[in-house]
Amino acid sequence: MQDNGDDDKVDQQMKIYVTKDEKLELVDMADTIGMSFSSFARAVLLDYEIEEQPVELHRIRHEINKIGVNINQLAKVANQEGKLPSMAELIEISDFLKEKAQEI
């Protein structure tokens, strides 16, 4: 989307009329790519390029981040206590990560 600049506030309301089905479709389209309806409508009406980022992609990023946080916590404990996970634990973690990657 284009940069509005610091002086261009999005503070002007416009009204359009659509059918109930059109409204549902438009709101669903905005949700699917992770945009607010207002941002989506401005992008479409002004012919801005929309960077599509489906909600599923956001969920995947969140899950990967959680896995990274868990790994960091395990590494911190291992470093503090001077203990490393057993080979069986590492294999279990590896299998879990492979399973999650297959779901993606």
Stockholm file with secondary structure:
# STOCKHOLM 1.0

chainA/1-104         MQDNGDDDKVDQQMKIYVTKDEKLELVDMADTIGMSFSSFARAVLLDYEIEEQPVELHRIRHEINKIGVNINQLAKVANQEGKLPSMAELIEISDFLKEKAQEI
#=GR chainA/1-104 SS CCCCCSSCCCCCCCCCCCCHHHHHHHHHHHHHTTCCHHHHHHHHHTTCCCCCCCHHHHHHHHHHHHHHHHHHHHHHHHHHHTCCCCHHHHHHHHHHHHHHHHHC
#=GC SS_cons         CCCCCSSCCCCCCCCCCCCHHHHHHHHHHHHHTTCCHHHHHHHHHTTCCCCCCCHHHHHHHHHHHHHHHHHHHHHHHHHHHTCCCCHHHHHHHHHHHHHHHHHC
//
